[in-house]
């Protein structure tokens, strides 16, 4: 199986413009985004009122386009929702740049959770530095160590967590509700952008000058760890660049897998 991906471009070649990140801002689109923005804010406000404003509601920011919309909504409206991030140790350089941009733009400090160092060391020592390419089991183990376990620590003691999931992102997220109970983590889960389209997400970003990951302009609609993310071609599914060597109907990192 060839899993290498070259992103090199001939010297002097101009990068093609990604139309997805530069939607035409029609009046109809502006109106739709405004309506959905109000609904998302109302959902967050109602949840905080119900569950309490003492850090009971938390938002997992992965710095994707959707999560930047939610970051802007939460901080721009001074909602009492805690924001945290997971640093897997293998994020793209562009993601780290965005983390710094977010701190500057919003005059805030990020709350970042890291994987257990001894678990990472043991995995790499016994399986190899890029073992996640070798089997689905090893890839899921890597995600478990670098993402799922830190997430559990971040969610401990919380009553609800907010995500940037959208129903249209993949077949595994079809029918995604605005609010559900996360049995795996034992708390409510809010998906305020569940019914948003990719175009609406980018319209919000453009209309509100929200900082975003430079990789989005290079045809990376979904961004995770650097070794497990590639650019997509025009017309490909927006999640095609994540774990592209795996079955597309089962591609999840474990953060959003429902417990049977």
C-alpha positions, 0 to 999 in steps of 0.5 A: 500500500502506497501511503506517501503523498507529495504536496510539492509544486513545481518552482514558480507554479501558482497555487490554484484558488480554492473556491470552497473557502471563498464563497460568493456572499449573496444576500440570500447566503448572508441572511441564512448565515445570520439566521443560523448564527442566532440559532447557534448562539441561542442554543449555547445560551440556553444550555449555559442557563440550564446547566450553569455558567461555572465552567459546566459547558466546555468547547473542544476546539480543533482549529478547523473552520467550523471550530473557528466559527464557534470560537468567534461566537463564544468569545465574541458574545462573551458566552461563559463556555470554556474553550480547550484544545488537544495537542497530539504532538503531530499537528501541522505547522499551520495549526500551531501558527493558527493557535498563536493567531487565535491568542493574538486576535481574541486576546486570550490564552489557550487551554491545551491538553497533551497526551500522556508522554509515557504512553506515546513513548511506549507506542512509538518504541514498540510499534514504530514512529508511523505505525498508524499506517500499518493497520486500522488497529494501530491507527486507532490505538494512536488516536486513543493515546493522542486524542481520546484519553486527553479528551476524557481528562478535559471533559472530566466533571463537565455537564456538556461539551460543544463540537463543530461537527456538521451532519454533511461532513461524512456518512458517519455523521448523517442525521447529527442532532443539535443536542444529544447525550454522549454515553461514552463520556457521560455528558450532553453533547452540543452540535450547534453547526449540525445543519450548516453547510460548508458554504455557510461556514466559510461565509461566516468566516469571511463576513466576520474576518475570523482567523483560519488555518492556511491549509484550508486554502490549499484544499485541506477542508478537514485537518487533523494530525499532519501524517494522517491528513492530505489535500483533496482534489476538486469534487472529492468528499471533504473528509477524503483527506483524513486517513485516506487509506482506510474505508471511508464509512468507518473513518473516525478518530474515536472522539465522536464514536457513539457507544452502543 
